[in-house]
Structures are given as C-alpha cells and as structure tokens.
Amino acid sequence: MSFDPSSSPFDASDPHSRVISTSCFDFLMNELVPMAERLSKELSVEEKLPEDDEVREMTFFRLESLGYRVGQGLAERFSRDRPRFTDNLDVIKFLCKDLWTILFKKQIDNLKTNHRGVYVLTDNSFRPFARMSMSVRSEAVSMAQAYLWFPCGIIRGALSNLGIHTTVQAETSELPGATFQIKTVPAK
C-alpha cells in the first residue's frame, strides 16, 4: 500500500482538518504502559494476588480496555463523513489507510487476508517502537509487547464501532516492526 496525500480526506495544511496531535499521542503511548503496570502492582499488593502473571494480565486488560474506548471514538469521529462501508474488507482498508495515518502518520505497510475473516496487518516501522532500545535485543522485544496492547484495543474498538466484532493479537519479533492479527468473530 502506498499513500497518496491527494486521496486522503485529512489535509494537515487545512486549519479545520481533523487530526491528532503527534506529540500528545506519543507522550500518551510512552506513559500508558508504566502507568497501567504501576496501578496493577498497587492493586495486586492490596488484594495480595500473585505478582507477575496477575499484574501482567491486569495490565493487559486495563490497556486493551482503554484502547477499545479510544478506538470506538476514533471510528465514530473519522468515519462519519464517509459513505457506508459495503463489506468487512472495506472497513479493514479504512483502518489500514485512514485511521492508521491519523494515529501513526503512515499507512499499514502490508495487509494480508485469507478471505475467511482473518487479517494480518504489518507495520514495519511502528511509531511507538521508533526510539525503543535495550542492551539485550530479546529484552527489548519482551518489553515492547506491552506497548502493543493499547493499539490492539484501538483496533478492536474501531472495528466494533464499525460493526465487526473481532479478537486482535499483536506481536513483534524485530523492533521497530509490529504485526497485528485480526480474527472476526461471527455474530451469534
């Protein structure tokens, strides 16, 4: 996928354009994970819960839930002036092109689907990982995982608001890249 600024409904030079402040969003992404971990640790101490796995699970739930609410709001705000989507692939393309550009100032680098409800989005230079480094590579990849939970929630919330119920998982094996796997959940 390549980005053609003339085809995007979001013009950064337009003072009435609907954009997200890059520095504010970067700061939010940098601070969310430590805040969620700190709150989860405090809660686990108060309730005398086992430390590592419980804290990790509570942190995941908190970040994913926050992202879900943000994703719902973003989808509502940035899709309202668009024509109605005709199928799930159109919604996923909106996520990959427009919503990703609004959030991370670039489109998803690669979108793959099996045409049976599974989509794999690859971002080879995921913005929140741009400045992330550690002395040991495996340590950096391990710590980076928590920074994917909020964006997973954003994806799930945006898609939910656009009528697609999903599960979203993300992973990174090489910084600064990230891969998001979206599986649609059939309606009951």
N, CA, C and O of each residue as an XYZ file, in Angstrom:
752
protein
N       0.836     -1.173      0.000
C       0.000      0.000      0.000
C       0.882      1.238      0.000
O       1.863      1.320      0.739
N       0.528      2.170     -0.815
C       1.260      3.424     -0.808
C       0.283      4.532     -0.474
O      -0.926      4.387     -0.655
N       0.802      5.614      0.004
C      -0.036      6.712      0.456
C      -0.003      7.838     -0.551
O       1.060      8.339     -0.916
N      -1.168      8.222     -0.988
C      -1.314      9.359     -1.889
C      -2.032     10.462     -1.113
O      -3.239     10.367     -0.891
N      -1.309     11.511     -0.695
C      -1.927     12.550      0.126
C      -3.143     13.202     -0.524
O      -4.043     13.668      0.175
N      -3.176     13.237     -1.839
C      -4.307     13.884     -2.503
C      -5.587     13.058     -2.370
O      -6.684     13.601     -2.507
N      -5.463     11.752     -2.105
C      -6.649     10.918     -1.976
C      -7.150     10.843     -0.546
O      -8.224     10.294     -0.302
N      -6.402     11.379      0.401
C      -6.794     11.323      1.804
C      -7.728     12.476      2.145
O      -7.505     13.605      1.707
N      -8.784     12.199      2.933
C      -9.679     13.282      3.317
C      -9.093     14.166      4.417
O      -9.737     15.132      4.826
N      -7.914     13.868      4.896
C      -7.306     14.591      6.005
C      -6.111     15.383      5.506
O      -5.068     14.812      5.188
N      -6.265     16.696      5.439
C      -5.227     17.575      4.922
C      -4.608     18.328      6.091
O      -5.271     19.146      6.729
N      -3.336     18.055      6.372
C      -2.652     18.675      7.510
C      -2.516     20.189      7.352
O      -2.406     20.898      8.352
N      -2.521     20.700      6.120
C      -2.393     22.143      5.916
C      -3.711     22.879      6.144
O      -3.725     24.103      6.280
N      -4.804     22.143      6.184
C      -6.125     22.733      6.423
C      -6.310     22.969      7.920
O      -6.257     22.017      8.698
N      -6.528     24.238      8.347
C      -6.676     24.502      9.786
C      -7.917     23.843     10.386
O      -8.000     23.707     11.607
N      -8.871     23.436      9.573
C     -10.080     22.775     10.060
C      -9.978     21.255      9.929
O     -10.949     20.540     10.176
N      -8.822     20.775      9.548
C      -8.609     19.351      9.370
C      -8.715     18.628     10.705
O      -8.370     19.176     11.752
N      -9.195     17.399     10.654
C      -9.351     16.598     11.864
C      -8.108     15.737     12.027
O      -7.937     14.737     11.330
N      -7.253     16.130     12.943
C      -6.010     15.399     13.170
C      -5.808     15.191     14.666
O      -6.500     15.780     15.496
N      -4.856     14.351     14.979
C      -4.477     14.077     16.359
C      -3.087     14.652     16.570
O      -2.212     14.482     15.720
N      -2.870     15.330     17.688
C      -1.568     15.896     17.986
C      -0.540     14.777     18.135
O      -0.687     13.903     18.989
N       0.484     14.807     17.314
C       1.507     13.764     17.313
C       2.247     13.698     18.638
O       2.423     12.617     19.200
N       2.677     14.838     19.134
C       3.455     14.827     20.377
C       2.614     14.352     21.552
O       3.110     13.618     22.406
N       1.354     14.756     21.611
C       0.477     14.300     22.696
C       0.244     12.797     22.617
O       0.273     12.104     23.634
N       0.015     12.299     21.411
C      -0.218     10.865     21.255
C       1.042     10.065     21.594
O       0.954      9.019     22.237
N       2.211     10.546     21.168
C       3.466      9.865     21.505
C       3.683      9.824     23.013
O       4.075      8.796     23.564
N       3.427     10.946     23.672
C       3.581     11.009     25.122
C       2.604     10.058     25.804
O       2.972      9.356     26.745
N       1.371     10.036     25.335
C       0.369      9.122     25.882
C       0.829      7.674     25.743
O       0.756      6.903     26.700
N       1.298      7.308     24.565
C       1.768      5.929     24.327
C       2.953      5.587     25.228
O       3.052      4.462     25.719
N       3.854      6.551     25.450
C       5.025      6.309     26.299
C       4.641      6.124     27.764
O       5.274      5.343     28.473
N       3.626      6.824     28.219
C       3.271      6.816     29.637
C       2.197      5.809     30.015
O       2.082      5.449     31.187
N       1.410      5.348     29.056
C       0.308      4.435     29.377
C       0.771      3.126     29.996
O       0.211      2.692     31.002
N       1.767      2.497     29.424
C       2.208      1.187     29.911
C       2.769      1.274     31.332
O       2.340      0.501     32.188
N       3.707      2.179     31.620
C       4.185      2.262     33.009
C       3.073      2.599     34.001
O       3.064      2.080     35.117
N       2.137      3.462     33.605
C       1.030      3.801     34.487
C       0.155      2.578     34.763
O      -0.204      2.318     35.911
N      -0.186      1.833     33.719
C      -1.031      0.653     33.889
C      -0.324     -0.407     34.732
O      -0.957     -1.060     35.562
N       0.975     -0.581     34.528
C       1.731     -1.544     35.332
C       1.777     -1.115     36.796
O       1.624     -1.945     37.692
N       1.986      0.168     37.038
C       2.033      0.689     38.401
C       0.690      0.487     39.105
O       0.659      0.040     40.251
N      -0.406      0.805     38.444
C      -1.729      0.628     39.028
C      -2.035     -0.846     39.288
O      -2.632     -1.189     40.308
N      -1.631     -1.706     38.375
C      -1.862     -3.141     38.553
C      -1.056     -3.692     39.721
O      -1.554     -4.527     40.476
N       0.183     -3.235     39.877
C       1.011     -3.683     41.005
C       0.414     -3.225     42.326
O       0.371     -3.991     43.289
N      -0.047     -1.979     42.378
C      -0.664     -1.473     43.600
C      -1.899     -2.285     43.962
O      -2.109     -2.615     45.129
N      -2.709     -2.605     42.972
C      -3.917     -3.385     43.218
C      -3.576     -4.805     43.650
O      -4.250     -5.363     44.517
N      -2.544     -5.398     43.063
C      -2.179     -6.771     43.427
C      -1.642     -6.836     44.854
O      -1.853     -7.834     45.544
N      -0.951     -5.791     45.307
C      -0.448     -5.748     46.682
C      -1.615     -5.618     47.657
O      -1.644     -6.292     48.686
N      -2.584     -4.747     47.334
C      -3.751     -4.550     48.194
C      -4.564     -5.829     48.334
O      -5.044     -6.153     49.420
N      -4.716     -6.557     47.226
C      -5.532     -7.769     47.241
C      -4.710     -9.028     47.477
O      -5.253    -10.133     47.462
N      -3.407     -8.874     47.695
C      -2.491     -9.993     47.960
C      -2.590    -11.067     46.866
O      -2.736    -12.256     47.150
N      -2.507    -10.624     45.641
C      -2.550    -11.529     44.494
C      -1.137    -11.937     44.116
O      -0.186    -11.213     44.409
N      -0.983    -13.100     43.461
C       0.343    -13.468     42.949
C       0.839    -12.394     41.994
O       0.077    -11.877     41.177
N       2.110    -12.066     42.100
C       2.629    -10.861     41.458
C       2.691    -10.889     39.932
O       1.910    -10.192     39.284
N       3.571    -11.651     39.353
C       3.928    -11.478     37.944
C       2.792    -11.722     36.958
O       2.455    -10.826     36.184
N       2.199    -12.902     36.966
C       1.176    -13.213     35.971
C      -0.084    -12.382     36.158
O      -0.673    -11.928     35.177
N      -0.504    -12.177     37.399
C      -1.698    -11.373     37.669
C      -1.490     -9.922     37.254
O      -2.371     -9.312     36.649
N      -0.328     -9.376     37.577
C      -0.033     -7.983     37.219
C      -0.032     -7.846     35.700
O      -0.585     -6.885     35.164
N       0.576     -8.783     35.013
C       0.625     -8.739     33.547
C      -0.783     -8.815     32.953
O      -1.112     -8.084     32.019
N      -1.602     -9.701     33.502
C      -2.961     -9.852     32.993
C      -3.810     -8.609     33.280
O      -4.571     -8.169     32.418
N      -3.687     -8.050     34.467
C      -4.436     -6.834     34.809
C      -3.964     -5.653     33.959
O      -4.773     -4.823     33.545
N      -2.665     -5.579     33.700
C      -2.123     -4.514     32.848
C      -2.668     -4.643     31.432
O      -3.084     -3.653     30.830
N      -2.667     -5.868     30.898
C      -3.216     -6.108     29.559
C      -4.678     -5.668     29.501
O      -5.079     -4.946     28.589
N      -5.466     -6.106     30.477
C      -6.894     -5.778     30.470
C      -7.122     -4.271     30.528
O      -7.975     -3.741     29.815
N      -6.362     -3.584     31.375
C      -6.511     -2.132     31.524
C      -6.151     -1.419     30.222
O      -6.906     -0.559     29.769
N      -5.009     -1.760     29.609
C      -4.564     -1.090     28.385
C      -5.476     -1.406     27.201
O      -5.802     -0.521     26.410
N      -5.882     -2.657     27.085
C      -6.729     -3.054     25.972
C      -8.096     -2.391     26.098
O      -8.676     -1.977     25.094
N      -8.613     -2.286     27.309
C      -9.911     -1.634     27.536
C      -9.848     -0.140     27.225
O     -10.763      0.407     26.609
N      -8.773      0.514     27.650
C      -8.598      1.935     27.319
C      -8.525      2.123     25.804
O      -9.171      3.015     25.254
N      -7.740      1.283     25.134
C      -7.624      1.357     23.684
C      -8.951      1.117     22.989
O      -9.260      1.762     21.987
N      -9.739      0.185     23.521
C     -11.045     -0.130     22.947
C     -11.933      1.121     22.929
O     -12.559      1.434     21.916
N     -11.976      1.822     24.053
C     -12.804      3.036     24.131
C     -12.279      4.123     23.184
O     -13.063      4.817     22.537
N     -10.974      4.262     23.110
C     -10.385      5.247     22.192
C     -10.704      4.872     20.743
O     -11.059      5.736     19.941
N     -10.577      3.599     20.413
C     -10.871      3.134     19.056
C     -12.309      3.383     18.654
O     -12.583      3.760     17.515
N     -13.228      3.174     19.582
C     -14.639      3.458     19.286
C     -14.835      4.927     18.946
O     -15.515      5.264     17.977
N     -14.238      5.793     19.743
C     -14.374      7.227     19.491
C     -13.736      7.656     18.185
O     -14.298      8.465     17.447
N     -12.558      7.111     17.898
C     -11.879      7.462     16.646
C     -12.692      7.020     15.434
O     -12.831      7.772     14.470
N     -13.222      5.817     15.481
C     -14.015      5.317     14.356
C     -15.258      6.171     14.145
O     -15.634      6.475     13.012
N     -15.884      6.551     15.241
C     -17.079      7.379     15.126
C     -16.747      8.739     14.524
O     -17.456      9.231     13.646
N     -15.673      9.333     15.000
C     -15.321     10.676     14.540
C     -14.847     10.696     13.090
O     -15.253     11.567     12.321
N     -13.999      9.755     12.712
C     -13.356      9.836     11.404
C     -14.061      9.057     10.294
O     -13.620      9.093      9.146
N     -15.136      8.363     10.613
C     -15.869      7.663      9.555
C     -17.227      8.287      9.277
O     -17.932      7.850      8.367
N     -17.603      9.296     10.039
C     -18.958      9.843      9.909
C     -19.226     10.531      8.572
O     -20.375     10.568      8.132
N     -18.209     11.076      7.917
C     -18.418     11.771      6.652
C     -18.162     10.876      5.441
O     -18.129     11.351      4.305
N     -17.984      9.599      5.687
C     -17.695      8.655      4.608
C     -18.973      7.927      4.190
O     -19.920      7.827      4.970
N     -18.994      7.426      2.965
C     -20.131      6.581      2.585
C     -20.105      5.286      3.413
O     -19.063      4.883      3.930
N     -21.250      4.664      3.521
C     -21.362      3.423      4.284
C     -20.444      2.346      3.683
O     -20.340      2.217      2.463
N     -19.785      1.580      4.555
C     -18.896      0.515      4.096
C     -19.736     -0.648      3.563
O     -20.788     -0.973      4.114
N     -19.254     -1.268      2.481
C     -20.031     -2.346      1.857
C     -19.690     -3.728      2.412
O     -20.543     -4.614      2.438
N     -18.453     -3.912      2.852
C     -18.084     -5.222      3.412
C     -16.941     -5.064      4.412
O     -16.400     -3.972      4.586
N     -16.581     -6.172      5.067
C     -15.536     -6.133      6.089
C     -14.194     -5.674      5.535
O     -13.455     -4.963      6.216
N     -13.870     -6.070      4.313
C     -12.582     -5.684      3.737
C     -12.488     -4.166      3.566
O     -11.417     -3.590      3.755
N     -13.589     -3.519      3.212
C     -13.583     -2.049      3.106
C     -13.308     -1.402      4.468
O     -12.600     -0.398      4.551
N     -13.863     -1.974      5.518
C     -13.629     -1.449      6.866
C     -12.163     -1.626      7.246
O     -11.550     -0.711      7.796
N     -11.600     -2.791      6.958
C     -10.190     -3.061      7.273
C      -9.291     -2.113      6.480
O      -8.300     -1.613      7.012
N      -9.624     -1.863      5.226
C      -8.841     -0.925      4.416
C      -8.917      0.489      4.998
O      -7.916      1.207      4.999
N     -10.089      0.897      5.491
C     -10.234      2.192      6.154
C      -9.304      2.251      7.371
O      -8.640      3.261      7.606
N      -9.266      1.169      8.131
C      -8.374      1.102      9.292
C      -6.912      1.239      8.859
O      -6.156      2.007      9.453
N      -6.519      0.497      7.828
C      -5.123      0.469      7.372
C      -4.673      1.777      6.729
O      -3.521      2.181      6.887
N      -5.551      2.424      6.023
C      -5.173      3.644      5.315
C      -5.455      4.889      6.153
O      -4.531      5.596      6.554
N      -6.705      5.146      6.409
C      -7.093      6.413      7.029
C      -6.803      6.460      8.524
O      -6.109      7.362      8.993
N      -7.328      5.499      9.275
C      -7.171      5.551     10.725
C      -5.711      5.419     11.142
O      -5.261      6.115     12.052
N      -4.968      4.533     10.483
C      -3.549      4.356     10.823
C      -2.753      5.624     10.501
O      -1.830      5.988     11.230
N      -3.114      6.285      9.416
C      -2.446      7.536      9.045
C      -2.736      8.621     10.084
O      -1.850      9.397     10.443
N      -3.959      8.669     10.557
C      -4.312      9.654     11.577
C      -3.509      9.398     12.856
O      -2.990     10.336     13.460
N      -3.410      8.150     13.261
C      -2.734      7.804     14.514
C      -1.215      7.836     14.412
O      -0.548      8.405     15.277
N      -0.664      7.232     13.367
C       0.775      6.994     13.301
C       1.473      7.679     12.132
O       2.653      7.435     11.882
N       0.742      8.544     11.410
C       1.302      9.353     10.320
C       1.840      8.520      9.155
O       2.700      8.979      8.403
N       1.334      7.309      9.011
C       1.683      6.444      7.881
C       0.638      5.347      7.773
O      -0.090      5.060      8.723
N       0.580      4.743      6.600
C      -0.335      3.625      6.407
C       0.314      2.327      6.864
O       1.530      2.250      7.040
N      -0.512      1.320      7.050
C      -0.010     -0.032      7.309
C       0.816     -0.441      6.089
O       0.430     -0.164      4.954
N       1.948     -1.099      6.323
C       2.819     -1.477      5.211
C       2.294     -2.668      4.417
O       2.531     -2.763      3.213
N       1.584     -3.576      5.082
C       1.130     -4.775      4.392
C      -0.158     -5.279      5.029
O      -0.277     -5.334      6.253
N      -1.112     -5.642      4.195
C      -2.369     -6.237      4.637
C      -2.535     -7.555      3.906
O      -2.489     -7.611      2.677
N      -2.729     -8.613      4.677
C      -2.992     -9.933      4.095
C      -4.286    -10.461      4.691
O      -4.609    -10.181      5.845
N      -5.018    -11.224      3.901
C      -6.242    -11.856      4.388
C      -6.382    -13.238      3.776
O      -5.879    -13.508      2.685
N      -7.078    -14.111      4.502
C      -7.383    -15.425      3.939
C      -8.804    -15.438      3.381
O      -9.291    -16.487      2.959
N      -9.467    -14.300      3.375
C     -10.840    -14.115      2.895
C     -11.834    -14.968      3.676
O     -12.930    -15.249      3.192
N     -11.451    -15.381      4.884
C     -12.347    -16.120      5.773
C     -12.380    -15.471      7.147
O     -12.622    -16.144      8.149
N     -12.137    -14.171      7.196
C     -12.259    -13.462      8.454
C     -10.970    -13.259      9.227
O     -11.009    -12.813     10.374
N      -9.828    -13.574      8.630
C      -8.552    -13.346      9.292
C      -7.758    -12.331      8.473
O      -7.588    -12.484      7.263
N      -7.276    -11.288      9.161
C      -6.495    -10.236      8.516
C      -5.200    -10.063      9.289
O      -5.199    -10.064     10.520
N      -4.104     -9.916      8.569
C      -2.806     -9.690      9.197
C      -2.274     -8.359      8.695
O      -2.039     -8.176      7.501
N      -2.087     -7.430      9.633
C      -1.592     -6.091      9.320
C      -0.150     -6.004      9.787
O       0.151     -6.336     10.934
N       0.734     -5.567      8.922
C       2.149     -5.444      9.267
C       2.573     -3.988      9.141
O       2.376     -3.349      8.107
N       3.157     -3.487     10.211
C       3.726     -2.144     10.222
C       5.221     -2.314     10.465
O       5.633     -2.639     11.578
N       6.026     -2.100      9.450
C       7.467     -2.349      9.543
C       8.209     -1.325     10.389
O       9.325     -1.587     10.839
N       7.608     -0.171     10.607
C       8.227      0.846     11.474
C       7.151      1.439     12.367
O       6.761      2.596     12.211
N       6.679      0.630     13.303
C       5.606      1.019     14.224
C       6.097      2.173     15.085
O       7.065      2.037     15.832
N       5.426      3.297     14.973
C       5.879      4.553     15.583
C       6.224      4.458     17.080
O       7.259      4.988     17.484
N       5.404      3.808     17.918
C       5.766      3.727     19.343
C       7.079      2.990     19.609
O       7.665      3.142     20.681
N       7.541      2.202     18.654
C       8.808      1.477     18.830
C      10.003      2.216     18.256
O      11.128      1.727     18.354
N       9.788      3.374     17.664
C      10.844      4.079     16.946
C      12.074      4.370     17.803
O      13.202      4.306     17.313
N      11.864      4.684     19.060
C      13.005      5.044     19.916
C      13.260      4.009     20.999
O      14.014      4.267     21.937
N      12.647      2.853     20.882
C      12.781      1.827     21.907
C      14.052      1.013     21.672
O      14.307      0.532     20.568
N      14.843      0.871     22.736
C      16.041      0.036     22.628
C      16.426     -0.456     24.011
O      16.066      0.147     25.022
N      17.145     -1.534     24.042
C      17.669     -2.126     25.272
C      19.039     -2.683     24.942
O      19.389     -2.856     23.775
N      19.802     -2.959     25.970
C      21.130     -3.522     25.717
C      21.023     -4.943     25.178
O      21.862     -5.373     24.387
N      19.999     -5.670     25.601
C      19.788     -7.035     25.122
C      18.548     -7.034     24.226
O      17.470     -6.623     24.657
N      18.701     -7.493     22.983
C      17.630     -7.451     21.997
C      16.379     -8.193     22.475
O      15.269     -7.688     22.313
N      16.539     -9.361     23.051
C      15.382    -10.143     23.499
C      14.628     -9.428     24.617
O      13.410     -9.564     24.735
N      15.349     -8.672     25.433
C      14.720     -7.897     26.500
C      13.861     -6.777     25.900
O      12.763     -6.514     26.390
N      14.342     -6.131     24.870
C      13.589     -5.056     24.214
C      12.316     -5.609     23.575
O      11.250     -5.007     23.700
N      12.420     -6.739     22.897
C      11.254     -7.344     22.255
C      10.229     -7.750     23.310
O       9.028     -7.563     23.111
N      10.689     -8.299     24.418
C       9.798     -8.705     25.505
C       9.087     -7.505     26.115
O       7.880     -7.560     26.354
N       9.809     -6.428     26.367
C       9.204     -5.224     26.953
C       8.272     -4.538     25.954
O       7.291     -3.913     26.356
N       8.563     -4.647     24.675
C       7.756     -3.989     23.652
C       6.352     -4.576     23.562
O       5.423     -3.882     23.149
N       6.185     -5.822     23.935
C       4.882     -6.482     23.828
C       3.782     -5.691     24.539
O       2.676     -5.562     24.014
N       4.074     -5.168     25.716
C       3.067     -4.416     26.473
C       2.628     -3.149     25.731
O       1.510     -2.675     25.931
N       3.485     -2.606     24.888
C       3.143     -1.393     24.139
C       2.237     -1.691     22.942
O       1.805     -0.769     22.250
N       1.950     -2.960     22.697
C       1.042     -3.342     21.622
C      -0.398     -3.505     22.118
O      -1.326     -3.541     21.310
N      -0.591     -3.602     23.423
C      -1.929     -3.877     23.955
C      -2.901     -2.727     23.742
O      -4.060     -2.961     23.402
N      -2.459     -1.500     23.933
C      -3.324     -0.341     23.699
C      -3.729     -0.251     22.220
O      -4.915     -0.086     21.937
N      -2.787     -0.354     21.264
C      -3.189     -0.343     19.853
C      -4.111     -1.509     19.480
O      -4.986     -1.355     18.628
N      -3.920     -2.677     20.114
C      -4.852     -3.792     19.868
C      -6.264     -3.393     20.270
O      -7.228     -3.689     19.564
N      -6.377     -2.722     21.406
C      -7.683     -2.244     21.845
C      -8.257     -1.207     20.902
O      -9.457     -1.207     20.630
N      -7.401     -0.320     20.401
C      -7.870      0.690     19.433
C      -8.446     -0.011     18.203
O      -9.527      0.347     17.734
N      -7.741     -0.988     17.690
C      -8.213     -1.714     16.502
C      -9.543     -2.397     16.795
O     -10.492     -2.273     16.021
N      -9.614     -3.115     17.907
C     -10.833     -3.845     18.255
C     -12.000     -2.888     18.468
O     -13.112     -3.164     18.020
N     -11.761     -1.755     19.154
C     -12.820     -0.785     19.391
C     -13.309     -0.118     18.111
O     -14.511      0.060     17.916
N     -12.373      0.249     17.243
C     -12.753      0.890     15.974
C     -13.579     -0.069     15.123
O     -14.615      0.309     14.577
N     -13.116     -1.305     15.014
C     -13.838     -2.279     14.200
C     -15.201     -2.603     14.802
O     -16.179     -2.781     14.076
N     -15.263     -2.679     16.121
C     -16.538     -2.944     16.784
C     -17.540     -1.833     16.490
O     -18.710     -2.096     16.215
N     -17.076     -0.605     16.551
C     -17.948      0.532     16.277
C     -18.398      0.565     14.817
O     -19.424      1.161     14.491
N     -17.628     -0.074     13.944
C     -17.982     -0.127     12.524
C     -18.689     -1.437     12.175
O     -18.873     -1.758     11.001
N     -19.085     -2.195     13.210
C     -19.923     -3.373     13.002
C     -19.204     -4.697     12.878
O     -19.827     -5.694     12.512
N     -17.918     -4.745     13.168
C     -17.176     -6.008     13.052
C     -16.638     -6.383     14.429
O     -15.817     -5.662     14.996
N     -17.094     -7.496     14.960
C     -16.603     -7.970     16.257
C     -15.410     -8.878     16.011
O     -15.473     -9.806     15.204
N     -14.312     -8.595     16.724
C     -13.045     -9.261     16.445
C     -12.297     -9.621     17.719
O     -12.639     -9.188     18.820
N     -11.268    -10.424     17.525
C     -10.205    -10.558     18.514
C      -8.955    -10.039     17.815
O      -8.776    -10.240     16.614
N      -8.100     -9.377     18.569
C      -6.894     -8.791     17.982
C      -5.696     -9.211     18.824
O      -5.694     -9.047     20.044
N      -4.694     -9.747     18.173
C      -3.440    -10.096     18.828
C      -2.315     -9.417     18.072
O      -2.394     -9.211     16.861
N      -1.266     -9.073     18.808
C      -0.131     -8.410     18.171
C       1.158     -9.014     18.684
O       1.221     -9.554     19.788
N       2.171     -8.910     17.865
C       3.487     -9.386     18.270
C       4.558     -8.612     17.529
O       4.317     -7.985     16.498
N       5.732     -8.679     18.090
C       6.894     -8.108     17.423
C       8.041     -9.084     17.612
O       8.240     -9.625     18.699
N       8.778     -9.298     16.560
C       9.961    -10.149     16.668
C      11.215     -9.350     16.349
O      12.328     -9.753     16.689
N      11.022     -8.229     15.701
C      12.145     -7.371     15.317
C      11.701     -5.918     15.423
O      10.850     -5.467     14.657
N      12.277     -5.189     16.371
C      11.922     -3.784     16.510
C      12.473     -2.996     15.336
O      13.598     -3.278     14.921
N      11.787     -2.061     14.788
C      10.549     -1.427     15.234
C       9.286     -1.979     14.581
O       8.273     -1.279     14.552
N       9.303     -3.191     14.063
C       8.145     -3.744     13.377
C       7.117     -4.330     14.327
O       7.439     -4.732     15.444
N       5.868     -4.372     13.864
C       4.775     -4.966     14.633
C       3.791     -5.613     13.666
O       3.560     -5.120     12.562
N       3.218     -6.733     14.109
C       2.234     -7.448     13.313
C       0.968     -7.610     14.141
O       1.016     -8.063     15.285
N      -0.160     -7.239     13.557
C      -1.451     -7.342     14.225
C      -2.296     -8.370     13.480
O      -2.490     -8.269     12.269
N      -2.794     -9.358     14.216
C      -3.664    -10.373     13.621
C      -5.091    -10.131     14.094
O      -5.368    -10.124     15.294
N      -5.985     -9.936     13.145
C      -7.384     -9.658     13.446
C      -8.192    -10.866     12.991
O      -8.092    -11.296     11.841
N      -9.000    -11.413     13.909
C      -9.905    -12.510     13.578
C     -11.309    -12.039     13.869
O     -11.615    -11.609     14.981
N     -12.174    -12.125     12.847
C     -13.551    -11.722     13.052
C     -14.272    -12.803     13.840
O     -14.005    -13.995     13.687
N     -15.192    -12.356     14.686
C     -15.997    -13.260     15.490
C     -17.397    -13.266     14.886
O     -18.043    -12.221     14.815
N     -17.874    -14.442     14.447
C     -19.197    -14.464     13.833
C     -20.294    -14.063     14.818
O     -20.211    -14.353     16.012
N     -21.316    -13.396     14.300
C     -22.447    -12.985     15.151
C     -23.197    -14.215     15.624
O     -23.331    -15.199     14.897
N     -23.686    -14.144     16.862
C     -24.402    -15.311     17.419
C     -25.865    -15.256     17.092
O     -26.619    -16.150     17.477
